[in-house]
């Protein structure tokens, strides 16, 4: 169990994880001020082939869960061609964790909800047979893990730590972030993309996929989702960031799945380096694009996103 800080919530989280499968192992993230390395039990997804393009997923919260769904779907639909090597996620429960809890989406949730969200994404990775890390990424332990995992692709969906040059340069096919705002037109960079929409009284949004750079959300945009209507039924701007967020995140699994599909094809054709441009519109059916342009229906809040139980 945790060795430093007030970890009542952390202890509860780890107990819940172990109660679901006692074969899992938990160890302190050595050299980190917070976090753990959590390994799946031997019986969790033992038949999943550990071959193909190696993908590291970094993400948290609802956005991370949706991105992880996209990775897992791509793995299922491309057997032997994609290998999810690990999950790196936020630890929103540890007061020592430097992940900007009070500036980001976590501030909208109680500690119990933060625990539920962290548990959900960890559980989704562990049942897939994937190791999980919740500590600092700028320390020797993580550098060693990164070298062992040797990812060819890194996908990021909501992460509270700055990713430095050493991590950025690791994957030979690139590191990509999914950010739920229109970065191509310089809207919504940083930890409060939907607050920007409210401030501008905007009625449409796009979710962007871009290269990760050392400056937050400033890497080149690879592509964007189709336009997303974030207005209310009467056409007025919505002022509820959670409603805007839920609508904006509907596209995330498809974006991640298409990104990985094209990167796998890129590798298998003998190309190297990050991909520069993707037309994500073609990954959505016409009916799906039409659905994204329907106004926000406040009565449907909490029902738009397909999430794991408990999330």
C-alpha positions in Angstrom: 0.0 0.0 0.0 1.1 3.7 -0.4 4.0 4.8 1.8 3.7 8.6 1.7 1.0 11.3 2.0 -2.6 11.1 3.0 -3.7 8.2 0.9 -7.1 7.1 2.2 -8.6 7.4 -1.2 -5.5 5.9 -2.9 -5.6 2.9 -0.5 -9.3 2.5 -1.3 -8.6 2.6 -5.1 -5.9 0.0 -4.9 -8.0 -2.2 -2.7 -10.8 -2.1 -5.2 -8.4 -3.0 -8.1 -7.0 -5.9 -6.1 -10.4 -7.1 -5.0 -11.4 -7.5 -8.7 -8.4 -9.7 -9.4 -6.1 -10.6 -6.5 -3.4 -11.8 -9.0 -2.6 -8.1 -9.8 0.5 -6.6 -8.3 1.0 -3.1 -7.1 4.4 -1.4 -6.3 5.4 2.2 -5.5 6.7 4.2 -8.4 10.3 4.3 -7.4 11.9 7.8 -7.4 8.5 9.4 -7.9 6.7 11.7 -5.4 3.5 9.9 -6.2 2.0 7.0 -8.1 2.3 3.3 -8.7 3.2 0.6 -11.2 0.2 -1.8 -11.4 0.7 -5.1 -13.3 -2.2 -7.2 -14.6 -2.8 -10.7 -13.3 -1.4 -13.6 -15.5 -5.0 -14.6 -16.4 -5.9 -11.2 -17.8 -6.2 -11.4 -21.6 -3.4 -14.1 -21.9 -4.3 -14.8 -25.5 -3.8 -11.3 -26.8 -1.0 -11.4 -29.3 2.0 -9.3 -28.2 3.1 -8.6 -31.7 2.6 -5.8 -34.2 3.2 -2.0 -33.9 3.8 -1.1 -30.3 1.5 1.6 -28.9 1.8 3.4 -25.6 -1.4 5.1 -24.4 -1.2 8.1 -22.1 -4.5 9.4 -20.8 -7.0 9.9 -18.1 -10.6 10.8 -17.2 -13.5 10.4 -19.7 -11.4 11.7 -22.7 -8.7 9.0 -21.8 -11.3 6.3 -21.5 -12.7 7.1 -24.9 -9.2 7.2 -26.4 -8.4 3.9 -24.9 -11.6 2.4 -26.4 -10.3 3.5 -29.8 -6.9 1.8 -29.2 -8.5 -1.4 -28.0 -10.9 -1.5 -31.0 -8.0 -0.9 -33.4 -6.2 -3.8 -31.7 -9.2 -6.1 -32.0 -9.8 -5.2 -35.6 -6.1 -5.6 -36.5 -5.0 -8.8 -34.7 -1.3 -9.2 -34.7 -0.7 -5.8 -36.1 -1.1 -3.6 -33.0 0.3 -4.2 -29.5 -0.9 -1.9 -26.7 2.2 -2.0 -24.4 1.1 0.1 -21.4 -1.2 2.8 -20.0 0.2 5.9 -18.3 -2.5 7.8 -16.4 -3.1 10.7 -14.0 -3.3 10.1 -10.2 -5.9 12.7 -9.2 -6.2 11.4 -5.7 -2.7 12.0 -4.4 -2.2 15.6 -3.1 1.5 15.3 -4.0 0.7 14.7 -7.7 1.6 17.7 -9.9 -1.1 17.3 -12.5 -2.8 20.7 -12.2 -5.9 19.2 -10.6 -7.4 22.6 -9.7 -6.9 24.0 -13.3 -8.2 21.1 -15.3 -11.5 19.1 -15.6 -10.8 17.3 -12.3 -11.9 20.4 -10.4 -15.5 19.7 -11.4 -15.6 16.4 -9.5 -15.6 15.2 -5.9 -12.8 12.9 -4.7 -15.2 9.9 -5.0 -15.8 10.7 -8.7 -12.1 11.2 -9.3 -11.5 7.8 -7.7 -14.2 6.2 -9.9 -12.7 7.7 -13.1 -9.2 6.6 -12.3 -10.4 3.1 -11.3 -12.3 2.8 -14.6 -9.4 3.6 -16.9 -7.0 1.3 -14.9 -9.6 -1.5 -15.0 -10.1 -1.1 -18.7 -6.3 -1.5 -19.3 -5.7 -4.3 -16.8 -8.4 -6.6 -18.1 -6.8 -6.1 -21.5 -3.6 -7.4 -20.0 -1.8 -4.0 -20.0 0.5 -2.7 -17.3 -0.4 0.7 -15.8 1.8 3.5 -14.4 0.4 6.5 -12.4 3.6 8.3 -11.3 5.9 11.0 -12.6 7.2 10.7 -16.2 10.3 12.7 -15.6 12.3 10.2 -13.5 14.6 7.2 -13.9 12.0 4.5 -13.3 9.7 5.8 -16.1 12.6 6.3 -18.4 13.5 2.6 -17.8 9.9 1.5 -18.4 9.8 3.6 -21.6 12.9 1.9 -22.9 11.5 -1.5 -22.1 8.1 -0.8 -23.8 9.9 0.8 -26.8 6.7 2.3 -28.3 6.6 3.1 -32.0 3.5 5.3 -31.4 2.3 7.2 -28.4 -1.2 8.5 -28.2 -2.2 11.1 -25.5 -5.7 11.9 -24.4 -5.9 14.2 -21.3 -2.7 14.1 -19.2 -1.7 16.5 -16.5 2.1 16.3 -16.8 4.4 18.1 -19.3 5.8 15.6 -21.8 9.5 16.4 -22.5 11.8 16.0 -25.4 13.1 12.6 -24.4 9.6 11.1 -24.5 8.6 13.0 -27.6 11.6 11.7 -29.5 11.1 8.0 -28.4 8.4 6.8 -30.8 9.6 6.5 -34.4 6.1 6.9 -35.9 5.3 9.9 -33.7 3.5 11.1 -30.6 0.0 12.5 -31.0 -2.5 14.3 -28.7 -6.2 14.4 -29.0 -7.5 17.8 -27.9 -11.2 18.7 -27.9 -11.0 22.1 -29.5 -10.3 23.7 -32.9 -6.6 24.1 -32.6 -6.2 24.6 -36.4 -7.9 28.0 -35.8 -6.0 28.6 -32.6 -9.0 28.1 -30.3 -9.0 26.4 -26.9 -5.4 25.4 -26.3 -4.5 24.6 -22.8 -6.4 23.0 -19.9 -9.8 24.8 -20.4 -10.8 24.3 -24.0 -14.6 24.4 -23.3 -14.4 27.5 -21.2 -12.9 29.2 -24.3 -16.0 28.1 -26.2 -18.3 29.7 -23.6 -16.2 32.9 -23.5 -16.4 33.2 -27.3 -20.1 32.3 -27.4 -19.2 29.8 -30.1 -21.8 27.4 -31.4 -19.5 24.9 -33.2 -16.3 23.0 -32.3 -13.9 20.5 -33.7 -11.7 18.0 -31.9 -8.1 18.1 -33.1 -5.3 15.5 -33.4 -1.9 17.1 -33.3 1.8 16.3 -32.8 2.9 16.7 -29.2 5.5 19.4 -28.6 7.2 20.6 -25.5 4.8 23.6 -25.5 1.2 22.6 -24.6 -1.1 22.1 -27.6 1.2 23.9 -30.1 2.4 20.9 -32.2 1.3 20.7 -35.9 -2.3 19.8 -36.4 -2.6 16.4 -38.2 -6.4 16.6 -38.7 -9.7 17.3 -37.1 -13.1 15.8 -36.6 -16.1 16.9 -38.6 -17.7 20.1 -37.3 -19.6 19.6 -34.0 -22.7 21.6 -33.1 -22.4 22.8 -29.4 -25.4 25.2 -29.5 -28.6 24.6 -27.6 -31.9 23.7 -29.5 -32.9 27.3 -29.8 -29.6 28.1 -31.4 -28.2 30.0 -28.4 -24.6 29.3 -27.2 -24.3 26.8 -24.4 -22.8 27.9 -21.2 -22.3 24.5 -19.5 -18.8 23.3 -20.1 -19.7 19.7 -19.2 -22.4 19.6 -21.9 -20.0 21.1 -24.4 -17.4 18.6 -23.4 -19.6 15.5 -23.7 -20.7 16.5 -27.2 -17.1 17.3 -28.2 -15.8 14.0 -27.0 -18.2 11.8 -28.9 -15.7 11.6 -31.8 -12.6 10.6 -29.8 -12.7 6.8 -30.2 -13.1 7.1 -34.0 -10.3 9.6 -34.3 -7.9 7.4 -32.3 -8.9 4.3 -34.3 -8.4 6.0 -37.6 -5.0 7.5 -36.5 -3.7 4.1 -35.6 -5.1 2.5 -38.7 -3.2 4.9 -40.9 0.0 4.7 -38.8 0.0 0.9 -39.0 -0.4 1.1 -42.7 2.4 3.7 -42.9 4.8 1.4 -41.1 3.8 -1.7 -43.1 4.4 0.2 -46.3 8.0 0.9 -45.2 7.5 4.6 -44.4 8.9 6.1 -41.2 8.5 9.3 -39.2 5.2 10.8 -38.0 2.2 11.2 -40.2 1.5 14.9 -41.3 -2.1 14.9 -42.5 -5.2 12.8 -42.1 -8.6 13.5 -43.5 -10.7 12.3 -40.6 -14.0 13.3 -42.2 -13.9 10.2 -44.4 -13.8 8.0 -41.2 -17.3 9.1 -40.3 -20.4 8.0 -42.1 -22.7 10.8 -43.5 -25.3 10.0 -40.9 -22.7 10.3 -38.2 -21.6 13.7 -39.5 -25.2 14.8 -39.6 -25.7 13.6 -36.0 -22.7 15.7 -34.8 -24.5 18.8 -36.2 -27.6 18.3 -34.2 -27.8 20.8 -31.3 -27.0 19.8 -27.7 -30.0 18.3 -25.9 -29.5 19.0 -22.2 -31.9 16.2 -21.4 -29.5 13.7 -22.9 -26.5 14.7 -20.7 -24.7 11.6 -19.5 -26.1 9.4 -22.3 -24.1 10.5 -25.3 -20.9 8.7 -24.5 -20.4 4.9 -24.4 -18.3 4.4 -21.3 -17.3 1.4 -19.1 -19.6 0.5 -16.2 -19.0 2.9 -13.2 -17.6 5.6 -15.3 
